[in-house]
Amino acid sequence: MGQTKERTIESKLPSTGVSIFAIMSRLAEEHGAINLSQGFPDFDCDPDLVEAVARQMRAGHNQYPPMLGIVALREALSRKIERLYGRRYDPATEITITSGATEGLFSSLTALVRPGDEVVLLQPAYDSYLPAVQLCGGRPVFVTLRGTDYRVDWDEVRRVVNAHTRVIVVNSPHNPTGMVFDADDIRGLTSVLERTDAIVVADEVYEHIVFDGRRHESMARHPDIADRAIVISSFGKTYHTTGWKIGYCAAPRALSAEVARVHQFVTYTVNGAIQRAYAEWVDRDPLAEDVARLYQAKRDHFLQLLEGTRFRPLPCRGTYFQMVDYSAITNERDSDFAMRLLQEHGVAAIPVSPFLTDAEPGPVLRFCFAKRDETLERAAERLRKV
């Protein structure tokens, strides 16, 4: 018998490989490195939350929940968003529970973007945005954040927006940079929207992790933006349960209906027992103020530990990521230095280049400080030797 000819398939994402987060976490495990790369805590969530999930499972909530999500959770989120940001989303028609924020982003972009539509992305951009746009046949248009504090140049955004602009994606608090929108950013975005019919897709998964007394400027807080925005968040970052992968989209009824049309054919629905447990937690503590205090303390501790190194911290105003300039150490590209740091010094970080498409990354790495103090201290001991 002759050899079977291998079938070739034209990829829809030819330039997209395995996520840098998966790569670095796998290499960290293989090399026994301290993993400050992928954004997840190395400590447990509240054991009472685990027990709440188990209680719901024992109560028999183990079959398909409603496609849009458990009613109790959508109602709890409606109350929370109104209390925090002043806008009421109808839990019956304006909130969709998704399989993490990533699915929420994918379903939102798929619902909105048609072939040839332009989507404005602020880079460094979280790595799921671009593939979602490409799979829809959309055209990404990049605006690069400026300076060491990664601010948005809204004049540049205004210049790239045109009649073909379908979506503007915003992310605050911002992954990977730790930048947080302020009142000037809201004025800038509002001004841009006056000149376009574009929809805003807002990634706000770190909404409760904002430091130094700053206010999270949710798009839901500002009526002129909220009327044409899909606001996406999740529970994993707030409750230290990133592996449970449950998020949500809040949007005006017409937009929400389009998100749900796609969502039902992507995941249909998500774990009902966990949804019910989250509903209890959201109602119990809608402000989640302890989360910001926890991570601000970890940021400050990590910054103190970095004082004995040649890494220069950049401003971190939110999220649980610290960007550092390593130009005092080497002129290597960020991806090469990140690999050497992992292999030779046993600390895994994330290079910035995977978040960029048409801009140079510069000598910057991203560390995750959502770790136990002893983990950060062991990492810093190794970083002092670099």
C-alpha positions, -999 to 999 in steps of 0.1 A, spaced: 0 0 0 12 35 -8 17 62 18 -13 82 27 -8 118 16 -12 142 45 -40 166 39 -32 203 41 -56 228 55 -55 265 50 -56 280 85 -80 307 94 -54 319 119 -21 312 102 -1 336 123 -16 325 156 2 298 177 -3 285 212 -10 313 237 22 327 254 5 321 288 2 283 281 37 282 268 53 299 298 33 280 324 43 247 307 79 257 306 78 269 342 66 235 353 92 217 332 120 238 345 108 240 381 106 278 378 86 301 400 56 310 378 50 348 378 38 346 342 2 334 337 -23 355 357 -37 332 384 -32 331 422 -12 304 438 -34 305 469 -69 291 474 -102 309 472 -125 312 503 -133 276 514 -169 288 521 -173 295 484 -162 260 476 -187 247 501 -214 269 486 -208 252 452 -208 218 468 -240 226 486 -257 236 453 -245 204 437 -258 183 465 -291 201 462 -294 187 427 -284 217 406 -264 196 381 -283 199 348 -285 226 322 -292 260 337 -309 287 316 -290 297 285 -287 333 296 -277 323 331 -292 316 365 -318 342 373 -305 347 408 -270 356 395 -283 380 368 -305 397 394 -275 399 418 -253 414 391 -280 439 381 -282 451 417 -244 452 420 -238 472 388 -265 497 397 -251 502 432 -215 506 420 -220 525 387 -255 538 387 -269 520 357 -296 494 359 -294 465 335 -326 444 332 -316 410 345 -341 393 321 -329 409 289 -296 428 294 -272 404 312 -257 372 297 -236 348 317 -207 334 297 -180 309 299 -154 333 312 -148 368 299 -129 354 269 -161 338 256 -180 370 264 -155 389 243 -156 364 215 -194 362 214 -196 400 215 -172 406 186 -187 378 166 -221 393 171 -210 427 159 -182 424 133 -188 416 97 -162 411 69 -145 444 62 -156 461 94 -128 479 113 -121 473 149 -99 496 169 -76 478 194 -54 496 219 -21 478 220 -5 462 240 -38 442 236 -49 411 254 -41 382 230 -77 370 225 -90 402 208 -71 400 175 -80 364 167 -117 370 174 -116 400 150 -98 380 123 -122 351 125 -150 375 118 -133 388 87 -128 422 105 -99 445 100 -79 454 132 -67 490 135 -41 494 162 -34 525 184 -3 521 206 -5 532 242 21 560 249 49 564 274 60 543 304 25 548 319 8 535 288 -18 563 282 -42 564 253 -37 591 227 -73 599 220 -64 623 191 -48 593 174 -79 572 181 -100 600 166 -78 600 135 -82 563 128 -120 562 133 -140 564 101 -172 552 85 -160 516 85 -152 515 123 -176 490 138 -161 484 173 -137 501 197 -123 477 222 -112 492 256 -97 475 286 -94 491 320 -79 481 343 -55 472 315 -38 438 310 -8 437 306 2 473 316 -17 480 348 -30 513 333 -64 525 345 -88 549 327 -94 582 344 -118 611 338 -96 624 309 -99 590 292 -137 591 295 -138 626 280 -115 614 252 -136 583 244 -169 603 246 -155 628 222 -145 600 198 -179 584 199 -196 617 189 -181 612 155 -190 575 149 -217 549 152 -192 524 166 -200 501 195 -177 499 225 -167 465 238 -153 470 273 -131 444 290 -134 451 327 -124 419 344 -101 436 369 -129 461 379 -123 455 416 -85 456 415 -78 494 413 -52 510 436 -43 541 456 -79 553 460 -86 555 422 -121 550 409 -129 523 384 -144 541 354 -167 514 342 -183 521 309 -216 514 327 -210 545 348 -213 569 318 -247 570 301 -234 583 267 -210 554 265 -231 527 282 -260 532 257 -237 518 230 -214 495 250 -211 458 259 -195 457 294 -177 424 301 -164 412 334 -159 379 353 -157 364 387 -123 346 385 -102 376 393 -124 389 421 -129 355 439 -95 339 431 -113 312 410 -98 317 375 -102 280 366 -140 282 371 -143 303 339 -175 322 344 -180 358 332 -208 380 320 -218 407 295 -241 436 304 -255 457 275 -286 475 263 -314 451 252 -307 451 215 -270 446 219 -275 419 246 -298 400 223 -271 398 196 -246 386 222 -270 359 233 -276 347 197 -239 339 194 -234 327 230 -261 300 227 -240 283 199 -206 288 215 -212 273 249 -250 275 253 -246 278 291 -222 274 320 -219 256 353 -252 262 372 -240 252 407 -211 277 405 -235 304 392 -257 299 422 -228 301 446 -215 333 429 -250 348 433 -247 344 470 -212 360 470 -222 390 448 -251 398 471 -230 393 502 -203 418 491 -210 437 459 -183 462 465 -155 436 469 -133 462 486 -111 436 503 -98 425 469 -83 458 461 -67 460 495 -53 425 492 -37 431 458 -25 466 466 -6 451 496 9 425 473 19 451 447 36 472 474 53 442 488 66 431 454 78 466 446 98 466 479 113 433 469 123 446 435 143 474 451 172 451 454 172 442 417 181 459 384 145 457 372 128 491 371 91 490 379 67 509 357 34 524 371 8 499 381 -25 514 390 -47 483 387 -48 445 379 -24 421 395 4 426 370 37 446 374 55 457 342 93 461 346 119 477 325 150 455 322 172 478 301 198 480 329 204 443 325 205 435 288 195 447 253 180 413 244 145 411 229 118 406 255 110 371 243 146 360 244 152 375 278 121 360 293 132 326 281 167 331 296 152 344 328 131 312 331 159 287 321 189 303 339 173 320 369 141 300 375 115 328 372 88 328 345 76 361 332 56 372 302 72 392 274 51 421 260 57 413 223 27 388 221 4 417 231 17 438 201 11 435 164 29 464 147 49 480 174 82 473 191 79 459 226 109 476 242 128 461 272 98 452 293 84 421 310 52 415 329 52 398 363 21 385 381 21 393 418 -11 374 426 10 350 446 17 341 482 42 364 499 67 335 502 64 329 464 71 366 457 100 366 482 116 335 466 112 350 432 128 382 443 158 364 457 164 350 423 158 382 405 184 400 427 210 377 411 201 386 375 
